[in-house]
Amino acid sequence: MSASAALDVIRAAEESSGSLNAFLSIADPEAVSAAQASAGDGILRGTPIAVKDNLATLDLPTTCGSRHLEEYRSPFEATVVRRLRDAGGIVVGKTNMDEFGMGSSTEHSAFGVTLNPHDLARVPGGSSGGSAAAVAAGYVPMALGSDTGGSVRQPAALCGVVGIKPTHGRVSRYGLVAFASSLDQVGTFGRTVDEAARLLAAVSGHDPRDATSRDLPPLDPRELSGDAAPQDLAGVTVGVPAEYFPGRLDASVRERAEVALDWLRAAGAEVRDVTLPSTSLAVACYYVLAPAEASSNLARFDGVRFGRRVPADSVSTMYEATRGAGLGPEVKRRIMLGTFALSAGYYDAHYGVAQRVRASIRTEFGRVFSGGVDLLFTPTTPSPAFRIGEKIGNPLDMYREDVFTTPASLAGIPAMSVPIGHVDGLPVGGQILAPWWQEARMIHAARILESAGMAT
């Protein structure tokens, strides 16, 4: 599908009564036609691509799903957006998201919830729900998202597409509006493993404008392609962490994960039980560290430099009124949690302890990977997509949706979700985790799962 054709499909779908509300802004048709004419022969070759609305673009608004930035236009462009354009990709629109990336369902967007294409009464996941839904609905073959605690992998699983979170530092964060800087990472979606991997290769590589960017060359698309991949998993050891298969795991998800493990065995992999004891602490650790960083990063949204400003008689009153009017309830909740965790008298008891737990999680992954395990396999989510409104009133229930994705984010390792089947018409995702910088190994294993799934 050409970018212009994709744009027509998106416009017709998003303006219809059955809109998924996947897009917050759509590119100008003339600009898309011009980009298509000059796309060249890069590895993305005129591919229409959707971009999560927390990545800065020059030609479209960057709202982060927030009323505070409703009219904001960035004066610069994110490195990943520039790189996808350089590779011949064409941005056709900006996708809906939980406000400032804070959510697991896209229900926290100030511009309305995105619907899951597989069941319009259910959420697409979050916070990159718009990107996942756009790919799942066939509007675009690829999309960019961001993953802080699972915001690419979780919606990929719930929407039945492929989602990749690379190693922290593999892809530039320059132009990604910060939520939690030590965790944030740009990730990719695709209908297939090859599509998600190709987009990752296009946007990867060192960027001196990002202090967390590792000085490594871009990923080689030839090394990530199916042509370069082994045709089986002979000699590969896949670890199965017991902590990711608790008694409360949804029975249907457990069943699909067991089937996926059988596929890995059939491909020649040795499947071995392992343990990652600190996994049980990961959600609590994440919801101390990420809000703490968010409380600092979001201090800039004060009505002084850019974004919404509510007039008031004094500066302090203006700050209070602006942030009260511009930020949604979940963002306010996390700012308050983060401010509390960093406050005098509580820092050591909360933030300091969480940092030590994070170090333990990272150490445990390192121990398992250095002990002869090449990859780990887990469910991506504890259940298929839940109904809209089902969890939004209980933040703890919502936060538990991240139970299987936050450990990889805290450790900074690469992880991805790949479809492993359906339950009652709803997709189920399996998560593959790899050692630091071993994206190619992870992607090749995901391709094996993908092939097995398509053959059944």
Stockholm file with secondary structure:
# STOCKHOLM 1.0

chainA/1-456         MSASAALDVIRAAEESSGSLNAFLSIADPEAVSAAQASAGDGILRGTPIAVKDNLATLDLPTTCGSRHLEEYRSPFEATVVRRLRDAGGIVVGKTNMDEFGMGSSTEHSAFGVTLNPHDLARVPGGSSGGSAAAVAAGYVPMALGSDTGGSVRQPAALCGVVGIKPTHGRVSRYGLVAFASSLDQVGTFGRTVDEAARLLAAVSGHDPRDATSRDLPPLDPRELSGDAAPQDLAGVTVGVPAEYFPGRLDASVRERAEVALDWLRAAGAEVRDVTLPSTSLAVACYYVLAPAEASSNLARFDGVRFGRRVPADSVSTMYEATRGAGLGPEVKRRIMLGTFALSAGYYDAHYGVAQRVRASIRTEFGRVFSGGVDLLFTPTTPSPAFRIGEKIGNPLDMYREDVFTTPASLAGIPAMSVPIGHVDGLPVGGQILAPWWQEARMIHAARILESAGMAT
#=GR chainA/1-456 SS CCHHHHHHHHHHHHTSTTCCCCEEEECCHHHHHHHHHTCTTSTTTTCEEEEETTBCCSSSCCCTTCGGGTTCCCSSCCHHHHHHHHTTCEEEEEECCSGGGCCSSSTTCTTCCCCBTTBTTBCCCSSSHHHHHHHHTTSCSEEEEEESSSTTHHHHHHHTSEEEECCTTSBCCTTBCCSCTTTCEEEEEESSHHHHHHHHHHHBSCCTTCTTCCSCCCCCHHHHSTTTSCSSCTTCEEEEEGGGSCTTSCHHHHHHHHHHHHHHHHTTCEEEEECCGGGGGHHHHHHHHHHHHHHHHGGGCSSSSSSCCCCCSSHHHHHHHHHHHHSCHHHHHHHHHHHHHHSTTTTIIIIIHHHHHHHHHHHHHHHHHHTTCCEEEEESSSSSCCBTTSSTTCHHHHHGGGTTTHHHHHHTCCEEEEEEEEETTEEEEEEEECSTTCHHHHHHHHHHHHHHHHHC
#=GC SS_cons         CCHHHHHHHHHHHHTSTTCCCCEEEECCHHHHHHHHHTCTTSTTTTCEEEEETTBCCSSSCCCTTCGGGTTCCCSSCCHHHHHHHHTTCEEEEEECCSGGGCCSSSTTCTTCCCCBTTBTTBCCCSSSHHHHHHHHTTSCSEEEEEESSSTTHHHHHHHTSEEEECCTTSBCCTTBCCSCTTTCEEEEEESSHHHHHHHHHHHBSCCTTCTTCCSCCCCCHHHHSTTTSCSSCTTCEEEEEGGGSCTTSCHHHHHHHHHHHHHHHHTTCEEEEECCGGGGGHHHHHHHHHHHHHHHHGGGCSSSSSSCCCCCSSHHHHHHHHHHHHSCHHHHHHHHHHHHHHSTTTTIIIIIHHHHHHHHHHHHHHHHHHTTCCEEEEESSSSSCCBTTSSTTCHHHHHGGGTTTHHHHHHTCCEEEEEEEEETTEEEEEEEECSTTCHHHHHHHHHHHHHHHHHC
//
